Amino acid sequence: MKSVKREYIKKILLIAVPIMLSNLISELQMMIDRIFIGRLSIESMSAVGNASTPMWTTMSVIFALTTGSTILVSQAYGANETDRAKTLLSALFKYNNVFGVGLFLFWLLCPRFAFGITGVDASIIDMSIEYAMIFSPVFIFTGIGASISCLLEVSQKTKIMIWYGVSRSLINVVLDYAMIFGHFGFPAMGVKGAAIATTIAEFVGDLIVLIYVLRDKELVLKPTFGQILKAKVAPYLESIKMGAPAACEDFAWNLGNLYLLIMLNKVSIEAAGIHAIVFGVELIAVVLVGSIGTATLTLSGFETGKKNTAGVWEVVMSSSFLCVCISAVNLLLFILFPRQILGMFTTDETVLAIAPMYLLIVGIDLFPKGGNIIFGSGIKGYGEPSWMLKTQLFGTAFIIGLSSFMVMVLHMGILEIFELVVADEAIRFVFNSSKLWRIRKQNMKKSVDLMQIMQ
């Protein structure tokens, strides 16, 4: 492919690999967490899945809102407008923390209300509530964490994220082993122990990154403490306006997943447990593709700031090449070693007999899902974040409507739900690829017209 450029692949990997390694380490940590919990019972796995899914959904809203700042700051940096970039970051650091504190209070005080909405079974709801209340303090640092991520990504200095992932994951795994099963003098606390271990690990990881940012003098876009205190709300509102479609898109995607969880709870506790296991495995590959998507968004915004619209297309195509390679390797592993992969999470022979089919389905699903992540990042980098919201709203309505009909009217099961997820991603990929192609043609025409005027 002519549009796949070696220089862009290098730039993409420079940003993406540290984030990828950090997130991969974190996912491996969570995988080990699920392995430990799966050794307790399928009910414990279902309880943690029912707790963590809505909690990460609400946490992702803050990071999605920060997408607007990433777009605007990278565009300003690409246009050599350093002062504007610092102004945007100062406002982000100052005002981004309100959401985190609000989410902390919600999950501390209202988990029963939330899990009542998602239909958590009465037999496991107390475990889910306990997990949520223990994990809730992590939200206090979510706002500043999202702001730091924006700063590091735009500055193309993401190597610290590797140390963040390593330290957090090692602490979590050791504490999981000690607190879930009762080792090193700790009592066996089961799901409660998993929540405590994860919370401590998150705090330590956040502290490491914060210390790095405070001490690094080469971060030219880093605002001073005085600039943060004096920051006005207008630049933040500008970022929110840009990021709101991405936040709503992310929320809509997670809302669809939450509704699927509700439908699976109606099918059975075991169905929710299988969903937690299989999609937990898929998350490792999604993390890799998502890291490429983060680099795509940053670099496409940078090229847009430089008025290099052709460069945006080349960034997207280079990222797509990497994404297809990741998806192909992932699918091959799922085909060759399904029982070995799933056997790490459960010893339930019934689950092991039927789950490989679902693993194959989500392996296929990664191709259109990865395409949506990369193409969506390119569309946002061009400065059109609202499009992805429109297609995601369609997808969420598609999921909610059809899953309700399939489960409550036709009484279908988990297999049909998994197939529905693939259909949703595939349909939206057709929409998004068509939109990206149209944007490219429009920008190429504008460039030609501008050159003719200048001549």
Rosetta blueprint (number, residue, H / E / L):
1 M L
2 K L
3 S L
4 V L
5 K L
6 R H
7 E H
8 Y H
9 I H
10 K H
11 K H
12 I H
13 L H
14 L H
15 I H
16 A H
17 V H
18 P H
19 I H
20 M H
21 L H
22 S H
23 N H
24 L H
25 I H
26 S H
27 E H
28 L H
29 Q H
30 M H
31 M H
32 I H
33 D H
34 R H
35 I H
36 F H
37 I H
38 G H
39 R H
40 L H
41 S L
42 I H
43 E H
44 S H
45 M H
46 S H
47 A H
48 V H
49 G H
50 N H
51 A H
52 S H
53 T H
54 P H
55 M H
56 W H
57 T H
58 T H
59 M H
60 S H
61 V H
62 I H
63 F H
64 A H
65 L H
66 T H
67 T H
68 G H
69 S H
70 T H
71 I H
72 L H
73 V H
74 S H
75 Q H
76 A H
77 Y H
78 G H
79 A L
80 N L
81 E L
82 T H
83 D H
84 R H
85 A H
86 K H
87 T H
88 L H
89 L H
90 S H
91 A H
92 L H
93 F H
94 K H
95 Y H
96 N L
97 N H
98 V H
99 F H
100 G H
101 V H
102 G H
103 L H
104 F H
105 L H
106 F H
107 W H
108 L H
109 L H
110 C L
111 P H
112 R H
113 F H
114 A H
115 F H
116 G H
117 I H
118 T L
119 G L
120 V L
121 D L
122 A L
123 S L
124 I L
125 I H
126 D H
127 M H
128 S H
129 I H
130 E H
131 Y H
132 A H
133 M H
134 I H
135 F H
136 S H
137 P H
138 V H
139 F H
140 I H
141 F H
142 T H
143 G H
144 I H
145 G H
146 A H
147 S H
148 I H
149 S H
150 C H
151 L H
152 L H
153 E H
154 V H
155 S H
156 Q L
157 K L
158 T L
159 K L
160 I H
161 M H
162 I H
163 W H
164 Y H
165 G H
166 V H
167 S H
168 R H
169 S H
170 L H
171 I H
172 N H
173 V H
174 V H
175 L H
176 D H
177 Y H
178 A H
179 M H
180 I H
181 F H
182 G L
183 H L
184 F L
185 G L
186 F L
187 P L
188 A L
189 M L
190 G L
191 V H
192 K H
193 G H
194 A H
195 A H
196 I H
197 A H
198 T H
199 T H
200 I H
201 A H
202 E H
203 F H
204 V H
205 G H
206 D H
207 L H
208 I H
209 V H
210 L H
211 I H
212 Y H
213 V H
214 L H
215 R H
216 D L
217 K L
218 E L
219 L L
220 V L
221 L L
222 K L
223 P L
224 T L
225 F H
226 G H
227 Q H
228 I H
229 L H
230 K H
231 A L
232 K L
233 V H
234 A H
235 P H
236 Y H
237 L H
238 E H
239 S H
240 I H
241 K H
242 M H
243 G H
244 A H
245 P H
246 A H
247 A H
248 C H
249 E H
250 D H
251 F H
252 A H
253 W H
254 N H
255 L H
256 G H
257 N H
258 L H
259 Y H
260 L H
261 L H
262 I H
263 M H
264 L H
265 N H
266 K H
267 V H
268 S L
269 I H
270 E H
271 A H
272 A H
273 G H
274 I H
275 H H
276 A H
277 I H
278 V H
279 F H
280 G H
281 V H
282 E H
283 L H
284 I H
285 A H
286 V H
287 V H
288 L H
289 V H
290 G H
291 S H
292 I H
293 G H
294 T H
295 A H
296 T H
297 L H
298 T H
299 L H
300 S H
301 G H
302 F H
303 E H
304 T H
305 G H
306 K L
307 K L
308 N L
309 T H
310 A H
311 G H
312 V H
313 W H
314 E H
315 V H
316 V H
317 M H
318 S H
319 S H
320 S H
321 F H
322 L H
323 C H
324 V H
325 C H
326 I H
327 S H
328 A H
329 V H
330 N H
331 L H
332 L H
333 L H
334 F H
335 I H
336 L H
337 F L
338 P H
339 R H
340 Q H
341 I H
342 L H
343 G L
344 M L
345 F L
346 T L
347 T L
348 D L
349 E H
350 T H
351 V H
352 L H
353 A H
354 I H
355 A H
356 P H
357 M H
358 Y H
359 L H
360 L H
361 I H
362 V H
363 G H
364 I H
365 D H
366 L H
367 F H
368 P H
369 K H
370 G H
371 G H
372 N H
373 I H
374 I H
375 F H
376 G H
377 S H
378 G H
379 I H
380 K H
381 G H
382 Y L
383 G L
384 E L
385 P L
386 S H
387 W H
388 M H
389 L H
390 K H
391 T H
392 Q H
393 L H
394 F H
395 G H
396 T H
397 A H
398 F H
399 I H
400 I H
401 G H
402 L H
403 S H
404 S H
405 F H
406 M H
407 V H
408 M H
409 V H
410 L L
411 H L
412 M L
413 G L
414 I H
415 L H
416 E H
417 I H
418 F H
419 E H
420 L H
421 V H
422 V H
423 A H
424 D H
425 E H
426 A H
427 I H
428 R H
429 F H
430 V H
431 F H
432 N H
433 S H
434 S H
435 K H
436 L H
437 W H
438 R H
439 I H
440 R H
441 K H
442 Q H
443 N H
444 M H
445 K H
446 K H
447 S H
448 V H
449 D H
450 L H
451 M H
452 Q H
453 I H
454 M H
455 Q L
